[in-house]
Each structure stands twice: as C-alpha cells, then as structure tokens.
Amino acid sequence: MTHWHVYIIENKLKQYYTGITKDIQRRFNEHQESGPKCAKALKGKGPLTLKFYSKALTHSEALKTEIWIKKLNKADKIKLVNNQLHD
C-alpha cells in the first residue's frame, strides 16, 4: 500500500509551502529543480529545505491535514516543524 505524505518546505525567504505527495523525495526534487512541476510559490526561491513531513493513510486524510496546516499561523507552523505543537 502506498501512503500519502503531507510536507512543509521552507524557501530562502523563510516562507513555508505545504503540499501532499505519494513520493516525498521525488516531489522535493521537483521543487528544488524549479522545473515545470515546481510549485509556483517556490520557483526561483531556493535553496529549499524540507522542514516537515508526515505520513497519511489516504489521499483524503492527507488533504485534510494539509488544509489544517495551511490554517495555522506562522508561529504554530514553526512549533509544528519543531515538534512542539500540541492540540
């Protein structure tokens, strides 16, 4: 069974980008290369750092987690990537 992943990437401007994928390494490489499959929000803003990723069992679970993360404020996202965010 292939799992989904939710991830957070930090760009050179210290901004966070959140996404989902089935293959975390492939997707991060696509962002790093700034090619046609790179997210527009990350193009030309490297170097990039993979700050966080988490496994999700289903696409639906990954999407729900992505939405939850995107609603967090920056301080809470920093706590999340540092494993200090508690509900």
The 8 nearest C-alpha neighbors of each residue, nearest first, counted from 0:
[[1, 2, 56, 3, 57, 21, 55, 58],
 [2, 0, 3, 21, 56, 57, 22, 55],
 [3, 1, 56, 55, 21, 0, 54, 57],
 [2, 4, 21, 55, 20, 54, 56, 58],
 [5, 3, 54, 20, 53, 19, 55, 21],
 [4, 6, 19, 53, 52, 18, 61, 65],
 [5, 7, 52, 51, 18, 17, 19, 4],
 [6, 8, 17, 51, 16, 50, 49, 15],
 [9, 7, 49, 16, 50, 48, 15, 47],
 [8, 10, 15, 48, 14, 47, 13, 16],
 [11, 9, 47, 13, 12, 14, 45, 44],
 [10, 12, 13, 45, 46, 44, 47, 9],
 [11, 13, 10, 14, 44, 9, 45, 15],
 [14, 12, 10, 11, 9, 15, 47, 8],
 [15, 13, 12, 9, 10, 16, 11, 8],
 [16, 14, 9, 8, 7, 17, 13, 10],
 [15, 17, 8, 7, 9, 18, 14, 40],
 [18, 16, 7, 6, 8, 15, 65, 69],
 [17, 19, 6, 5, 65, 7, 16, 20],
 [18, 20, 5, 4, 6, 61, 3, 65],
 [21, 19, 4, 22, 3, 23, 5, 26],
 [20, 22, 3, 4, 2, 23, 1, 19],
 [23, 21, 20, 25, 24, 26, 4, 3],
 [22, 24, 26, 25, 27, 20, 21, 4],
 [25, 23, 27, 26, 22, 28, 29, 21],
 [26, 24, 28, 22, 27, 23, 29, 30],
 [27, 25, 29, 23, 28, 24, 22, 30],
 [26, 28, 30, 24, 29, 25, 23, 31],
 [29, 27, 31, 25, 26, 30, 32, 24],
 [30, 28, 26, 32, 27, 37, 31, 36],
 [29, 31, 37, 27, 28, 33, 32, 26],
 [32, 30, 28, 29, 33, 27, 47, 45],
 [31, 33, 34, 29, 30, 28, 37, 42],
 [34, 32, 42, 37, 30, 31, 43, 29],
 [33, 35, 32, 37, 36, 29, 30, 42],
 [34, 36, 37, 33, 29, 38, 32, 39],
 [37, 35, 34, 29, 38, 30, 33, 26],
 [38, 36, 30, 33, 34, 29, 35, 39],
 [37, 39, 40, 41, 30, 42, 36, 33],
 [40, 38, 42, 41, 37, 33, 36, 43],
 [39, 41, 38, 42, 16, 44, 37, 43],
 [42, 40, 44, 39, 38, 43, 30, 37],
 [43, 41, 33, 39, 44, 40, 37, 38],
 [42, 44, 45, 41, 33, 46, 40, 39],
 [43, 45, 41, 42, 10, 11, 46, 12],
 [46, 44, 47, 11, 10, 43, 31, 41],
 [45, 47, 11, 10, 44, 48, 31, 9],
 [46, 48, 10, 45, 9, 31, 11, 8],
 [47, 49, 9, 8, 50, 10, 46, 45],
 [48, 50, 8, 51, 7, 9, 47, 27],
 [49, 51, 8, 7, 48, 80, 9, 52],
 [52, 50, 7, 80, 6, 49, 53, 8],
 [53, 51, 6, 5, 7, 4, 54, 50],
 [52, 54, 5, 4, 6, 55, 51, 3],
 [53, 55, 4, 3, 5, 2, 56, 52],
 [56, 54, 3, 61, 4, 57, 60, 2],
 [55, 57, 2, 3, 60, 54, 58, 61],
 [58, 56, 60, 59, 55, 3, 61, 2],
 [57, 59, 61, 60, 3, 62, 56, 55],
 [60, 58, 62, 57, 61, 63, 56, 55],
 [59, 61, 63, 57, 62, 58, 55, 64],
 [60, 62, 58, 64, 55, 59, 63, 5],
 [63, 61, 65, 59, 64, 60, 58, 66],
 [64, 62, 60, 66, 65, 61, 67, 59],
 [63, 65, 67, 61, 66, 62, 68, 60],
 [66, 64, 62, 68, 63, 67, 61, 69],
 [65, 67, 69, 63, 64, 68, 62, 70],
 [66, 68, 64, 70, 65, 69, 63, 71],
 [69, 67, 65, 71, 70, 66, 64, 76],
 [68, 70, 66, 71, 67, 65, 17, 72],
 [71, 69, 67, 68, 66, 72, 65, 76],
 [72, 70, 68, 69, 75, 76, 73, 67],
 [71, 73, 75, 74, 76, 70, 69, 68],
 [72, 74, 76, 75, 77, 71, 15, 78],
 [75, 73, 77, 76, 72, 78, 71, 79],
 [74, 76, 78, 77, 72, 73, 71, 79],
 [77, 75, 79, 73, 78, 74, 71, 80],
 [76, 78, 74, 80, 75, 79, 73, 81],
 [77, 79, 83, 75, 84, 81, 76, 80],
 [78, 80, 84, 76, 82, 81, 77, 83],
 [79, 81, 77, 51, 82, 78, 50, 76],
 [80, 82, 78, 79, 83, 77, 84, 51],
 [83, 81, 79, 80, 84, 78, 85, 77],
 [82, 84, 78, 81, 79, 85, 80, 77],
 [85, 83, 79, 78, 82, 75, 86, 81],
 [84, 86, 83, 79, 82, 78, 75, 81],
 [85, 84, 83, 75, 79, 78, 82, 71]]
